[in-house]
Amino acid sequence: MGSGVARSAVVVGGGVGGLATGLALQRAGWDVQVRERAPVIEAAGTGLVLWPNALRCLRSLGLLGEVRDRSTELRESRLLLPDGRTLSRAGVATPDEGGALGVLRPDLVELLAAALAPGTLRLGAPVADPCDLDADLVVGADGLRSVVRTTLWPSAQPVARGSTVWRAVLPRREGPPGRTPGLAETWGRGVRFGVVPVGVGSTYVYAVAPAGDRPTEQPGPLPEWFERWHAPVPAVLESLAPDRWLRHDVHDLRPGGTPLHRGRYALVGDAGHAMEPNLGQGACLALEDAVVLAHCVTAGASVETALEAYDAARRRRVAGLSRRSRQVGLMASRTRPALTRVRDAGMRLTPDWCTRLALRQAVDWRPPAVADLSRPGSR
Ligand SMILES: Cc1cc2nc3c(=O)[nH]c(=O)nc-3n(C[C@H](O)[C@H](O)[C@H](O)COP(=O)(O)OP(=O)(O)OC[C@H]3O[C@@H](n4cnc5c(N)ncnc54)[C@H](O)[C@@H]3O)c2cc1C
């Protein structure tokens, strides 16, 4: 480590991004405090897909095995039409690395938190003003409505993207019958439905619809949007009481519009680059941020220089994926029959290798070669 590098860090926020960053910095020899405003680690929550780019980060942090033990391996990604026909499919597994993982978010958060040294995570510890924090490095990992970001860049505000997502988790015996080889998403006219096996024996389902003409408190997706859709969509909707769904209006930050550092402050995860969830990459990119940030601050001569390198390493990648996610959202939310027919025909004509190529651009990312943070004092 360069002699000029300071060593105390406060991470604001104990979600996936904050916990992973705290862990990576700690493994790199920093004295770390992670401050989370919630009084307890949330035990409820939905599912996440962790793509191979995220799995390589978890390997760097020495946690891949434990996360894998609590996940379902997903070997294929399919896009379907409401009548069940396949629009496109892409294998996501490689012989060396296996597939993506479907995980329950609370499991991932618990494993990351447990890997921190005792006393690192302060629960019930909201940060009101990041300028008050006494540390050499302050990391804003406080999500979409980040207080760190709004203190540094008050104009960088979330933008409503015009759609609503409902998410639920159900035991797999209540879910789709038989073996599911991977994740499946079905596109109708402006509405979508996804089914993902997650954890050990759970199924994560989600529905997306335009936000505009729905009652703002609509507790669950309306079954009539998915009438006559292929199995198991109608049955899943029927089986779930409205209070089993989590509702979420989709927002993002303008792609590339927020610098990821200023002075001793850095942003990771949704605080710096919240994006529409259409690629399922937000948490994966937060894990990438964590590993790259720890790498930069151990390699750089000063915190500020190191954070410049961090920003340079991350900004183009996250902005590119955020733009792509917006494009997918626009395509998927088309409601006019003629436009959806053209969209579906175009997708059916797209060879599977093109779909695979587009996916690979997101998931082929690798952590810096020297980023082994798998044990305390790794660096
Ligand atoms: C519908 C949907 C589906 C998604 N699916 C996927 C997927 O399949 N795969 C994927 O990789 N990503 C997915 N994402 C994105 C992913 O959920 C987010 O990108 C990721 O959770 C961001 O993590 P984070 O730690 O940056 O922020 P958050 O998870 O928002 O964590 C921020 C933390 O900071 C705390 N906090 C906030 N303010 C303060 C404060 N002032 N002081 C202290 N603590 C504070 C909060 O309590 C919270 O715990 C999805 C998102 C949505 C909405």
Ligand as a Chemical Component Dictionary entry (heavy atoms), coordinates in Angstrom:
data_LIG
# 
_chem_comp.id                   LIG 
_chem_comp.type                 NON-POLYMER 
_chem_comp.pdbx_formal_charge   0 
_chem_comp.three_letter_code    LIG 
# 
loop_
_chem_comp_atom.comp_id 
_chem_comp_atom.atom_id 
_chem_comp_atom.alt_atom_id 
_chem_comp_atom.type_symbol 
_chem_comp_atom.charge 
_chem_comp_atom.model_Cartn_x 
_chem_comp_atom.model_Cartn_y 
_chem_comp_atom.model_Cartn_z 
_chem_comp_atom.pdbx_ordinal 
LIG C1  C1  C 0 -37.742 -4.757 -9.180  1  
LIG C2  C2  C 0 -36.259 -4.839 -9.042  2  
LIG C3  C3  C 0 -35.595 -6.006 -9.411  3  
LIG C4  C4  C 0 -34.199 -6.074 -9.332  4  
LIG N1  N1  N 0 -33.571 -7.219 -9.711  5  
LIG C5  C5  C 0 -32.216 -7.275 -9.676  6  
LIG C6  C6  C 0 -31.527 -8.486 -10.039 7  
LIG O1  O1  O 0 -32.126 -9.499 -10.399 8  
LIG N2  N2  N 0 -30.158 -8.483 -9.990  9  
LIG C7  C7  C 0 -29.459 -7.385 -9.608  10 
LIG O2  O2  O 0 -28.217 -7.433 -9.588  11 
LIG N3  N3  N 0 -30.080 -6.238 -9.229  12 
LIG C8  C8  C 0 -31.433 -6.169 -9.253  13 
LIG N4  N4  N 0 -32.086 -5.030 -8.865  14 
LIG C9  C9  C 0 -31.294 -3.865 -8.443  15 
LIG C10 C10 C 0 -30.809 -4.012 -7.017  16 
LIG O3  O3  O 0 -31.872 -4.322 -6.163  17 
LIG C11 C11 C 0 -30.156 -2.709 -6.564  18 
LIG O4  O4  O 0 -29.342 -2.198 -7.584  19 
LIG C12 C12 C 0 -29.293 -2.982 -5.340  20 
LIG O5  O5  O 0 -30.060 -3.536 -4.308  21 
LIG C13 C13 C 0 -28.638 -1.695 -4.878  22 
LIG O6  O6  O 0 -27.949 -1.943 -3.695  23 
LIG P1  P1  P 0 -27.373 -0.722 -2.858  24 
LIG O7  O7  O 0 -26.673 -1.323 -1.708  25 
LIG O8  O8  O 0 -26.647 0.195  -3.762  26 
LIG O9  O9  O 0 -28.678 0.093  -2.389  27 
LIG P2  P2  P 0 -29.840 -0.351 -1.393  28 
LIG O10 O10 O 0 -30.147 -1.788 -1.507  29 
LIG O11 O11 O 0 -30.942 0.623  -1.621  30 
LIG O12 O12 O 0 -29.214 -0.127 0.047   31 
LIG C14 C14 C 0 -29.061 1.162  0.583   32 
LIG C15 C15 C 0 -29.006 1.024  2.102   33 
LIG O13 O13 O 0 -28.692 2.284  2.659   34 
LIG C16 C16 C 0 -29.492 2.520  3.800   35 
LIG N5  N5  N 0 -29.572 3.964  3.972   36 
LIG C17 C17 C 0 -30.219 4.861  3.185   37 
LIG N6  N6  N 0 -30.017 6.112  3.644   38 
LIG C18 C18 C 0 -29.231 6.007  4.747   39 
LIG C19 C19 C 0 -28.674 6.957  5.656   40 
LIG N7  N7  N 0 -28.896 8.273  5.509   41 
LIG N8  N8  N 0 -27.899 6.525  6.669   42 
LIG C20 C20 C 0 -27.653 5.188  6.823   43 
LIG N9  N9  N 0 -28.167 4.243  5.996   44 
LIG C21 C21 C 0 -28.932 4.651  4.958   45 
LIG C22 C22 C 0 -30.829 1.858  3.442   46 
LIG O14 O14 O 0 -31.570 1.567  4.600   47 
LIG C23 C23 C 0 -30.352 0.614  2.708   48 
LIG O15 O15 O 0 -30.140 -0.464 3.587   49 
LIG C24 C24 C 0 -33.466 -4.949 -8.887  50 
LIG C25 C25 C 0 -34.129 -3.793 -8.481  51 
LIG C26 C26 C 0 -35.511 -3.732 -8.557  52 
LIG C27 C27 C 0 -36.207 -2.469 -8.139  53 
# 
loop_
_chem_comp_bond.comp_id 
_chem_comp_bond.atom_id_1 
_chem_comp_bond.atom_id_2 
_chem_comp_bond.value_order 
_chem_comp_bond.pdbx_ordinal 
LIG C1  C2  SING 1  
LIG C2  C3  SING 2  
LIG C2  C26 DOUB 3  
LIG C3  C4  DOUB 4  
LIG C4  N1  SING 5  
LIG C4  C24 SING 6  
LIG N1  C5  DOUB 7  
LIG C5  C6  SING 8  
LIG C5  C8  SING 9  
LIG C6  O1  DOUB 10 
LIG C6  N2  SING 11 
LIG N2  C7  SING 12 
LIG C7  O2  DOUB 13 
LIG C7  N3  SING 14 
LIG N3  C8  DOUB 15 
LIG C8  N4  SING 16 
LIG N4  C9  SING 17 
LIG N4  C24 SING 18 
LIG C9  C10 SING 19 
LIG C10 O3  SING 20 
LIG C10 C11 SING 21 
LIG C11 O4  SING 22 
LIG C11 C12 SING 23 
LIG C12 O5  SING 24 
LIG C12 C13 SING 25 
LIG C13 O6  SING 26 
LIG O6  P1  SING 27 
LIG P1  O7  DOUB 28 
LIG P1  O8  SING 29 
LIG P1  O9  SING 30 
LIG O9  P2  SING 31 
LIG P2  O10 DOUB 32 
LIG P2  O11 SING 33 
LIG P2  O12 SING 34 
LIG O12 C14 SING 35 
LIG C14 C15 SING 36 
LIG C15 O13 SING 37 
LIG C15 C23 SING 38 
LIG O13 C16 SING 39 
LIG C16 N5  SING 40 
LIG C16 C22 SING 41 
LIG N5  C17 SING 42 
LIG N5  C21 SING 43 
LIG C17 N6  DOUB 44 
LIG N6  C18 SING 45 
LIG C18 C19 SING 46 
LIG C18 C21 DOUB 47 
LIG C19 N7  SING 48 
LIG C19 N8  DOUB 49 
LIG N8  C20 SING 50 
LIG C20 N9  DOUB 51 
LIG N9  C21 SING 52 
LIG C22 O14 SING 53 
LIG C22 C23 SING 54 
LIG C23 O15 SING 55 
LIG C24 C25 DOUB 56 
LIG C25 C26 SING 57 
LIG C26 C27 SING 58 
# 
